[in-house]
Every structure is written in structure tokens, then in C-alpha cells.
Amino acid sequence: MTKRAVAVLTMCLLLFALVGCGNSDKEVMPQEQQEQQEQTMEDFPFVQLGNTEGVYTPLEEDHPEVVAVKEFMGQLLNVTDNFDYQTATVVDWYPFMSPVSLKLEWEEHAIGDAVDVLKSAKMVSRLVTYNVPRIVFNNDFTQADIDVSYTTDVLEGDEEILAGVDISLGKTSYDVSLALVKVNEKWRLE
């Protein structure tokens, strides 16, 4: 009877092993990995790209590079959108620009020309609010593509001149995408 009991027990174990373990073709992974695999890079507001296409690492809002980019944008918008025609100069922008964008500005004077137009319109504006909802860093945190949403309140200015550069009095919200580059461990406009 012991041989028979051993045989039945062995048969039950074999049957359990074949049937009870589920589908052997399905890869088993922890729940967190399954959820991340089902999501795409666009599902995360802050990501770091990997060395291979399609590979990325989601980042938390308190990640040091995310914090640094948000602080940079706050400082930049504080200068550019708290505009007073009596005190503003193109030089105010220079600390926020990379060497490449500075060289381009010196050659083409695009920002300088824009500042001159706003000064001639006697514009005064204030930054109301801003948000950086999306940042995509390269794999070594030396470049970042960011989306910025902000609202500016133009308090005064010559409406005719401002209309020529698509600005009107009152509050206006903007959504822009910018490229940043790290220069000497600081973020700058590309």
C-alpha cells in the first residue's frame, strides 16, 4: 500500500505541476513592472531617456534636475515677463542663454529687437503664474526639452505697437516648448 500511495502522490504532484501553475508561455513579473510596461513615456511628466531608443526612466517631481529646470524657468520668466520699459535691457536675458544662443543673438539681434519694440510701446507686464508640466532629459542630463505654460498680465503699453507683435493689454496665457542645455552645470536656453 505504501508503493501505491507514493505512486498516487507522485501522480498528483506531476498533474499539479503541469496544470496548476497556469500558462507557461506568459512571463511573470512584479505588478509595478507590468504597470510601467503598459504605460508609455508620454504618461510620465518627467523622464530621462536611456541610451537605447524606447528606454526611459520616469523621474519624480523632487528629482534634483527637475527642480533645477523649474527654478531656471521661474528665474527666466521673472526677468522676461516682469517687463518694465524704463528698466529692461537685452542684457537681462544673457545669463539665461547658452553660448550658442548668445552668439546667435549677437549676430541677429532678435531678442534685442524685441526688447526695443516693447520699450517703444512703453510696455509694463507682470508674470501671473507658470508651470512646467513636462521635461524630457537626455541620458546624461545635459539637454532637456521642456513644455512651459505661463500667464502674463500686460498692464500698460501702446496698443497699436503691441498689436504689431501680437501682444494685447490684459492677461494672456502661453504654452511653449523650449530646448535647454547645461553649461557649467547650469541650465541655459539652447
Protein Blocks (a to p, Z undefined) as FASTA:
>chain_A
ZZmmmmmmmmmmmmmmmmmnopfkbccddfklmmmmmpcfklpmbdcddfbehiacdddf
klmklmmmmmmmmmmmmmmmmccfklgcfklmmmmpcfklmmmmmmnommmmmmmmmmmn
opacddfbdcdfbccddfkopaccdddddddddfbdcfklmmmnopaedjdddddddddd
deehiacdZZ
